[in-house]
């Protein structure tokens, strides 16, 4: 994730037209979402994100909007003010979660080795220490386990309407 963010920042700095004042803000936003975010979000369907990763992605998103508006850190503008100026909401993490949900539904509907790996059911002795964060953990809540998620994924229309737990 760090490498993808670094690539996104590099791509942004290479795009000089985003920093020039000749383009309208709406066009700049579309260019960022098409050229910068597509590179950053490549392969994000398989990321297992921690709170730290979510903070990094949100910071990257705010970095982009502040750079487009040419807001210096010395101006002491809050993120909410910047988002209101750009007329956007924080959406990069929600986009990733939406892509993950679509991909997980696709995998759970099929019958492959990938589904077994995604479930994380391994034979052998359990390792010591806290269990690793798994990909499906963000979708599970107190009421739903792996079986319920798998059953829900079988019905494509119901799966698309369903919104999982907190992002």
MARMAR-671557 format. One record per atom (N, C-alpha, C): residue in one letter; x, y, z. Coordinates in steps of 0.001 Angstrom, whole numbers, plus 500000, padded with zeros to 6 digits. Example, Ala and Ser with C-alpha at 12.3 -4.5 7.8 and 13.67 -1.06 7.14 Angstrom:
REM MARMAR-671557
A513190494310507800;A512300495500507800;A513200496700507800;S512850497750507080;S513670498940507140;S512900500030507870;
//
This chain:
REM MARMAR-671557
X500843498807500000;X500000500000500000;X500880501245500000;X501962501197500770;X502884502344500791;X503461502601499407;X503823501517498732;X504411501658497396;X503401502229496406;X502158501795496487;X501120502307495591;X500877503794495837;X500878504206497095;X500705505626497413;X501880506433496872;X503085505888497024;X504274506577496491;X504184506703494972;X503691505659494311;X503523505721492862;X502481506767492482;X501409506863493274;X500375507865493014;X500910509276493164;X501729509497494181;X502323510831494369;X503281511167493238;X504032510171492796;X504956510388491678;X504192510716490395;X503115509979490141;X502296510250488952;X501664511633489025;X501251512032490220;X500647513354490378;X501657514454490078;X502876514305490592;X503881515344490350;X504302515401488883;X504214514280488171;X504532514280486741;X503473515006485923;X502254515049486422;X501149515704485721;X501157517190486031;X501844517959485252;X501944519395485468;X500640520136485235;X499784519611484371;X498526520314484060;X497588520366485261;X497800519485486235;X496945519515487426;X497273520711488318;X498487521186488220;X498892522298489074;X498741523656488387;X498627523663487070;X498429524929486372;X497005525401486558;X496788526682486510;X495466527228486765;X494563527266485553;X494993526710484440;X494205526820483211;X492995525885483191;X493081524770483890;X491985523795483874;X490984524079484992;X489730523748484728;X488704523905485752;X488865522819486804;X488329523095487978;X488463522166489102;X487794520825488809;X486638520846488167;X485958519591487849;X486798518712486926;X487453519331485957;X488298518575485042;X489527518019485779;X490097518796486693;X491230518322487485;X490824517113488329;X489626517165488919;X489157516053489743;X488978514801488895;X488448514964487694;X488260513812486812;X489599513215486381;X490581514073486124;X491914513596485742;X492536512814486895;X492396513330488116;X492953512642489287;X492312511277489452;X490999511214489340;X490312509933489543;X490614508942488434;X490845509433487238;X491110508535486110;X492574508093486044;X493490509022486255;X494901508705486043;X495659508357487318;X495377509060488395;X496145508864489623;X495557507719490448;X494255507794490729;X493633506784491576;X493632505414490932;X493521505346489620;X493516504033488967;X494838503311489208;X495933504038489223;X497230503426489509;X497388503050490970;X496874503896491853;X496984503625493287;X496115502430493668;X494931502342493096;X493980501303493488;X494153499993492727;X495169499906491888;X495399498678491142;X495678497536492118;X494896496492492058;X495081495339492934;X494537495520494337;X493794496589494578;X493310496868495938;X492250495874496393;X491717495080495481;X490712494088495842;X491272493059496811;X492570492841496779;X493182491797497599;X493903492342498823;X493828493635499081;X494520494208500231;X493807493843501523;X494581493511502550;X494066493402503903;X494542494665504609;X493627495570504862;X494015496888505360;X493900496974506873;X494899497588507484;X494868497891508905;X494397499335509075;X494179499752510309;X493788501138510577;X494865502102510081;X496112501695510217;X497227502523509758;X497181502720508244;X496860501665507518;X496753501756506063;X495594502667505648;X494475502554506350;X493328503419506063;X493710504875506284;X494433505155507374;X494883506533507640;X495823507024506549;X496719506147506080;X497641506526505000;X496888506878503721;X495900506057503378;X495127506305502165;X494324507592502262;X493725507841503428;X492971509084503604;X493903510295503567;X495099510151504138;X496071511243504088;X496516511508502653;X496680510444501869;X497040510604500457;X495940511344499705;X494692510967499989;X493570511623499329;X493551513117499652;X493766513455500920;X493780514865501313;X494993515583500711;X496114514880500595;X497307515460499979;X497001515870498545;X496299515014497819;X495931515313496432;X495066516569496372;X494003516615497185;X493078517756497114;X493775519044497524;X494627519006498530;X495349520214498947;X496314520680497857;X496953519748497182;X497872520116496111;X497130520749494947;X495961520198494600;X495171520748493489;X494743522178493796;X494351522426495047;X493898523768495435;X495048524694495817;X496278524155495803;X497472524915496193;X497342525477497612;X496935524632498527;X496807525030499926;X498072524604500656;X498760525559501228;X499981525285501970;X499627524798503378;X500538524073503996;X500289523584505343;X500281524719506355;X500854525865505981;X500877527010506903;X499549527744506954;X498637527426506057;X497336528096506044;X496389527549507105;X496706526404507682;X495920525805508776;X494452525621508423;X494188525077507246;X492811524753506865;X492522523320507265;X491330523087507784;X490966521732508185;X490627520901506950;X490646519593507137;X490303518703506033;X488874518917505563;X487976519200506505;X486571519433506141;X486434520667505251;X487193521717505562;X487157522927504727;X487675522630503318;X488735521855503250;X489314521511501946;X488317520671501141;X487704519676501788;X486730518832501089;X485524519638500631;X485116520605501436;X483981521446501054;X484359522316499852;X485572522813499825;X486036523634498705;X486089522814497416;X486561521577497528;X486679520709496363;X485321520112495990;X484367520187496911;X483032519612496731;X483121518096496559;X483850517456497459;X484041516007497461;X483858515492498880;X483719514179498980;X483743513491500256;X484904512523500218;X485365512100501393;X486418511093501409;X485861509812500801;X486491509349499763;X485895508224499057;X486877507131498662;X488159507321498873;X489114506324498390;X488973505003499142;X488753505052500457;X488604503825501235;X487283503146500891;X486226503940500700;X484938503353500311;X485021502696498936;X485781503297498036;X485978502706496710;X486688501363496828;X487704501303497675;X488438500050497873;X487514498990498460;X486736499367499459;X485827498404500098;X484773497898499109;X484295498772498239;X483312498370497246;X483931497370496264;X485165497651495836;X485853496725494932;X486114495388495608;X486503495436496887;X486747494195497615;X485482493371497747;X484381494043498036;X483105493332498181;X482719492646496877;X482878493346495759;X482555492751494457;X483447491543494160;X484735491676494455;X485682490602494180;X485429489400495083;X485170489657496358;X484917488568497298;X483650487820496913;X482614488553496509;X481390487900496053;X481645487009494856;X482450487479493936;X482800486696492749;X483531485415493144;X484480485533494061;X485266484372494480;X484399483383495251;X483543483891496142;X482714483004496960;X481650482276496138;X481229482855495028;X480252482182494173;X480887481032493396;X482179481120493150;X482862480073492397;X483314478938493307;X483948477955492697;X484467476820493448;X485923476639493036;X486812477273493786;X488214477237493411;X489094477203494653;X490368477038494409;X491351477060495489;X491387478435496152;X491137479464495382;X491146480824495919;X490103480992497015;X488946480353496868;X487910480442497892;X488379479793499195;X489090478688499087;X489615478015500274;X490663478891500956;X491513479508500160;X492535480391500708;X491891481610501357;X490870482156500740;X490176483326501274;X489514483013502609;X489001481798502754;X488376481399504008;X489416481291505117;X490657480995504760;X491729480951505737;X491717479719506612;X491120478649506153;X491049477421506943;X492296476584506630;X493216476574507544;X494461475851507337;X494542474687508316;X495106473581507873;X495305472440508750;X496612472635509499;X496680472019510639;X497909472085511404;X497716472822512710;X498816473013513417;X498796473649514726;X498629475161514594;X497858475724515492;X497626477166515486;X498887477884515982;X499241478955515309;X500425479722515691;X500155480488516984;X501206480769517720;X501038481519518964;X500860482995518652;X500252483701519579;X500047485134519405;X498681485459518848;X498475486742518600;X497192487198518087;X497012486719516647;X495799486290516282;X495579485855514896;X495766487021513926;X496244486714512753;X496422487745511733;X495080488264511261;X495069489509510813;X493856490074510241;X493616489401508893;X492398488929508700;X492069488251507464;X491223489157506591;X491141488829505326;X490454489688504376;X488971489831504678;X488335488769505116;X486898488816505378;X486555489440506727;X487532489740507552;X487253490248508892;X486484491556508882;X486748492440507943;X486047493728507920;X484587493557507520;X484259492458506843;X482873492223506442;X482063491567507552;X482739490809508390;X482045490095509454;X481676491069510565;X480565490806511197;X480224491526512404;X479802490490513447;X479207490948514533;X478866490029515618;X477853488979515185;X476960489334514277;X475874488438513885;X476249487509512736;X477146487933511859;X477449487157510659;X478827486525510749;X478915485289510342;X480184484603510229;X480472484316508771;X481449483462508548;X481846483129507187;X480717482446506429;X480001481542507102;X478921480809506422;X477828481743505921;X477439482701506752;X476384483633506359;X476817484487505178;X478067484918505195;X478587485725504080;X478605484887502803;X479021483629502924;X479084482741501756;X477690482489501186;X476703482288502035;X475332482080501580;X474783483328500896;X475092484492501465;X474617485748500889;X475241485982499515;X476490485568499337;X477194485781498066;X476603484934496936;X475953483845497269;X475387482981496229;X474282483679495450;X473538484563496103;X472491485327495431;X473077486684495041;X473386486860493783;X474095488044493308;X473338489344493582;X472040489365493363;X471261490592493567;X471236490984495036;X471058489985495907;X471052490274497354;X472428490742497808;X473475490167497235;X474840490536497590;X475118491991497207;X474645492414496057;X474890493782495613;X474141494806496462;X472977494429496981;X472215495342497849;X472772495413499254;X473414494332499702;X473904494237501078;X475106495140501307;X475089495859502416;X476243496666502789;X476871496048504022;X478152495698503942;X478823495046505068;X479086496017506219;X479764495516507225;X480080496294508432;X480892497529508131;X481398498169509171;X482127499439508980;X483395499263508158;X483713500300507379;X484879500238506497;X486135500450507275;
//
